[in-house]
Every structure is written in structure tokens, then in C-alpha cells.
């Protein structure tokens, strides 16, 4: 318990410090929202100090079960702390403000706020950036070592193990690379002619696979090709494994275990971008081949990274809905900030299916046995469990959301957008569909669970539920 309280205190201290930036933005632009952000800072510092004092002098390191409990607390608590500022600055009631904050923190992008002060969008940018960092840290420090959903790890162990989790060490390894990528994206977007405000919001979204950005940022994406093309490398960066990033930075690229997956993902992006560009070009509109290919490449990168940005206002009206939903469901690479099934799991299932078919055709064929990707053992079982858990959660979320949706397509699109943390594919597919935050509480809770489950590789959410019942 002391280790959990220390982690929550650290997270509250970070949120309180982050709230100072939107307070400064509000004061500079005379928006009148600075007091609520300053109140958020004071409240976070007070509660962080209280939690820290409550476990002072108690020496305890975080174990795996404690880390799972801390994950559940953080994904629920941070949006609660951020909700009052969203409520005041965005003009929402506290319930919908919490959902909006959760959508930003999980990098989903569902929003009912279309015109708001700059300070609120800076707040969203910081929330989604923090959510992306938490996704990577939780994957590397907790989910992968526990063997959740077949995530790659060299020393897998059971979830019920008592191994000590070195969360601080993972943060020290991951945060500098993640922060450096965001800073580089900011500099590149500033060089593309964007204002500091727009560049900050887009840089945060690109590196965290988020999509909570102001209208000015959406206009910058659709005004020309410079900004979208500059964002593509950073969006693809967010779709690849953080362990591959470390190998690139330390010049040990060929030793990275995710090398083949990352190269496969880049190839998938090129092929998908050309296909989407061809579909866009065939639409009866006056568009050049080059522009269509550029729009296709950006849309493909956005869907693979589960960010959901569209290069044009009508792109999701042109593309087949099944293709958009399918690309979002597959998602990007393992141990990245992307949602979805993950390319690694799809590849493993295809390799396993190929081996089973070969065994049917040639029963006496001798095949090499593997325990990892596409083979047998705990890793492959985790892959299948992850796929089944994702589909079961998708079905349950679709049922809950269909209660108040105008059509089955709207319910399926909303459920996929929530589970894969790709909110814009719902908002941009049909403007007549109701906003997710305007649905009845039961449907909103289903969407909220799906958003959190998407950040926990789906199986992690069921592990938390199982542990809660087991403890009781």
C-alpha cells in the first residue's frame, strides 16, 4: 500500500505542476480561467503531500499486484482531478467534464468541446501527453513482465507473482526519449509556419497518438500539405515499440527484438497509404494524384497509430467504413502508445494459422517448434487471450452503446473508436450521430471502460476486475 500511495502522490504532483502552464496561458490571454487551474495545482499539491506524509518512514517497494492496483487508480483518478478545470473552462457539467478529461488522458479524442479558451486545449494537450507516457511505462514495467496478452518480454512471469516493479527505472529510460521526440516535433512544426500554440497541441497529439486539438490545429492540417507531411514521421514513431526507439538512440538497431515488427509496420503503412490514396483519387472531385497520395499516406499513418486524424474534412466519408474500422482495430506495434489488436498479435496468429494449415495438408511434415511469436506456449496463449478479450469487450461495448445510437453502424464505430482510442473516426464519419458524451450514463460508462481497457491491452482491465473480486 505505501508504494501505491507514493506513486499516486507523484502523479498528483505532476498533474498539479502541469496545471500551471494553462494557468499562465489563461492569464496571458485574459481568459478568466486561471483561478480554476491554480486551484487544481493547489489541490493536487495538498493531496500529494498528504499521501506522501501518510506513508513517510515506511519502506516498501512496489510489487506486481500493487502496480496493477496503482494503474487502476491512476486511470480513474487523474481525470477526476482534471475534471473541474474542464468543467469551468469548457462549460460542461462535472459528469461530462470527467468523460472529456478521460477521453483526453486515454488519448481517445472524443469531444463535445468545439470552441473553448486556449488554456483548455493546452490542458488537453498535457493530459494526452501524460496519458501516452503512462501507457508506455505501464506496458514496459507492468503489463509485459506479467505476460499480459502476449506482450514481448524476455522474462515473463505470472500476474500473481511478487516480483518487484522498477517503475522509476522505466520512467528514467522512457521519459527522456518520449520528451525528446515531442520537443523535436514541436520544433519541426514551428519551422513549418505554425504558431507556438498550434505546434504544441499537434506535437503532443503526434507523439502520444492523441487527437484532442483545437480548431486552429485542424485548420492547419487541412490548409496545406506541409503540416501533415511533417507530422507523419512522429505519428509513425508513436506507432512503433519504445524498445525499438531505445535501440535507435543507442545505435543498436539490429539488436532490437522489435526490428522486424517495426519494418513490417512501415511497409504496412506504405501499402495502406497508396491504397487509401487511390480510393481518395477515384472520388469524383478535383484532386491531383500527388495530393491524393499525400492524403492517403497521412490518413494511413493516423489510423495505424490510432490517432484518427484525417487530412481532409471529407476523407472518412470517401473511405469505406469497414476499411477504416479494420485499420483502427489492427493498430500499431507492441509496447507503443497505440491502441488496437497490435500488428505483432495479428502476425503471430497468421503464422500460427499457417502452421496449422500446413499440418492439415501434410500431417507428417516436421516443423520447427517455437515458443514465441506464432509458436506455442504462454506467449501464443497470451496472444489468443488478448484477441478474444478485445473482441468480447468490443461486443459488450457495442451492445451498451446501441441502446441510444441511431444505427448499428454508429454503435459499432463508436465502440471501435473507444476501444482502440481513435475517437475522430466516430466524430468524422457522420456528423448527425450524437456526441458520445451526450449518451445516457450506461452507454457512457461502457465507452469509458472501453477507453481504459484499450490503454491496458484489454486483458489488463479484466485482470484488475479479477483481482478486485479475488481480494473481496
Secondary structure as GFF3:
##gff-version 3
##sequence-region A 1 472
A	DSSP	alpha_helix	2	28	.	.	.	ID=ss1
A	DSSP	alpha_helix	34	54	.	.	.	ID=ss2
A	DSSP	alpha_helix	64	90	.	.	.	ID=ss3
A	DSSP	alpha_helix	94	105	.	.	.	ID=ss4
A	DSSP	alpha_helix	118	138	.	.	.	ID=ss5
A	DSSP	pi_helix	139	143	.	.	.	ID=ss6
A	DSSP	three_ten_helix	148	150	.	.	.	ID=ss7
A	DSSP	alpha_helix	167	191	.	.	.	ID=ss8
A	DSSP	alpha_helix	196	208	.	.	.	ID=ss9
A	DSSP	alpha_helix	215	223	.	.	.	ID=ss10
A	DSSP	alpha_helix	226	239	.	.	.	ID=ss11
A	DSSP	alpha_helix	242	249	.	.	.	ID=ss12
A	DSSP	three_ten_helix	253	255	.	.	.	ID=ss13
A	DSSP	alpha_helix	259	282	.	.	.	ID=ss14
A	DSSP	alpha_helix	289	304	.	.	.	ID=ss15
A	DSSP	alpha_helix	315	318	.	.	.	ID=ss16
A	DSSP	alpha_helix	321	330	.	.	.	ID=ss17
A	DSSP	alpha_helix	343	361	.	.	.	ID=ss18
A	DSSP	alpha_helix	378	402	.	.	.	ID=ss19
A	DSSP	alpha_helix	408	419	.	.	.	ID=ss20
A	DSSP	alpha_helix	424	429	.	.	.	ID=ss21
A	DSSP	three_ten_helix	436	438	.	.	.	ID=ss22
A	DSSP	alpha_helix	441	455	.	.	.	ID=ss23
A	DSSP	alpha_helix	459	471	.	.	.	ID=ss24
###
